[in-house]
């Protein structure tokens, strides 16, 4: 139970950190125009993969120990969702 509460606190802090910097907001071309179609899909897919890797590495409790099991899964799912703008 304690681990779930810690995971929930981490998710809230991650949500505020990632709120303005989503994959869809970063998907722009060299002229600053938003991407569309296949280019957008490819950019978001790469961003999602990078976010999943970063979220897995940052899944730690308040003492710096790595999360495991359901707490890690929940944290990673929420972190990736926030990162891609979902």
C-alpha positions as CSV (number, residue, x, y, z in Angstrom):
1,X,0.0,0.0,0.0
2,X,2.8,2.4,0.9
3,X,4.4,1.7,-2.5
4,X,1.2,2.6,-4.3
5,X,0.9,5.9,-2.5
6,X,4.5,6.7,-3.3
7,X,3.9,5.9,-6.9
8,X,0.8,8.1,-6.9
9,X,2.9,11.0,-5.5
10,X,5.5,10.5,-8.2
11,X,2.9,10.4,-10.9
12,X,1.5,13.8,-9.8
13,X,5.0,15.3,-9.8
14,X,5.7,13.8,-13.2
15,X,2.4,15.1,-14.6
16,X,3.3,18.7,-13.7
17,X,6.8,18.3,-15.1
18,X,5.7,17.0,-18.4
19,X,2.5,19.0,-18.9
20,X,3.9,21.7,-21.2
21,X,6.4,19.5,-23.1
22,X,4.4,16.8,-24.9
23,X,5.4,14.7,-27.9
24,X,2.7,16.3,-30.0
25,X,3.8,19.8,-29.1
26,X,7.4,18.9,-30.0
27,X,6.4,17.5,-33.5
28,X,7.3,20.5,-35.7
29,X,9.3,20.8,-38.9
30,X,12.4,22.9,-39.4
31,X,10.3,26.0,-40.1
32,X,8.3,25.6,-36.9
33,X,5.1,24.3,-38.5
34,X,3.3,21.4,-36.9
35,X,3.9,18.0,-38.6
36,X,1.0,16.0,-40.1
37,X,0.3,12.6,-41.4
38,X,3.1,10.0,-41.5
39,X,5.7,12.5,-40.3
40,X,3.7,13.2,-37.2
41,X,3.1,9.5,-36.5
42,X,6.8,8.7,-36.8
43,X,7.8,11.6,-34.6
44,X,5.3,10.7,-31.9
45,X,6.3,7.0,-32.1
46,X,10.0,7.9,-31.6
47,X,9.1,10.3,-28.8
48,X,7.0,7.7,-27.1
49,X,9.8,5.1,-27.2
50,X,12.2,7.7,-25.8
51,X,9.7,8.6,-23.1
52,X,9.2,5.0,-22.1
53,X,12.9,4.6,-21.7
54,X,13.2,7.8,-19.6
55,X,10.2,6.9,-17.5
56,X,11.6,3.4,-16.8
57,X,14.9,4.9,-15.6
58,X,13.2,7.6,-13.5
59,X,10.8,5.1,-11.7
60,X,12.2,5.5,-8.2
61,X,10.6,5.9,-4.8
62,X,11.3,8.8,-2.4
63,X,14.3,7.0,-1.0
64,X,15.9,6.5,-4.5
65,X,15.1,2.8,-4.7
66,X,13.8,1.5,-8.0
67,X,10.0,0.8,-8.1
68,X,8.9,-2.7,-8.9
69,X,5.8,-4.6,-9.9
70,X,2.5,-2.7,-10.1
71,X,3.9,0.6,-8.8
72,X,6.5,0.6,-11.6
73,X,3.9,-0.3,-14.3
74,X,1.5,2.4,-13.0
75,X,4.2,5.0,-12.9
76,X,5.6,4.2,-16.3
77,X,2.1,4.1,-17.9
78,X,1.2,7.5,-16.5
79,X,4.6,9.0,-17.3
80,X,4.5,7.9,-20.9
81,X,0.9,9.1,-21.3
82,X,1.8,12.5,-20.0
83,X,4.9,12.7,-22.3
84,X,2.9,11.9,-25.4
85,X,0.1,14.3,-24.5
86,X,-2.5,11.6,-23.9
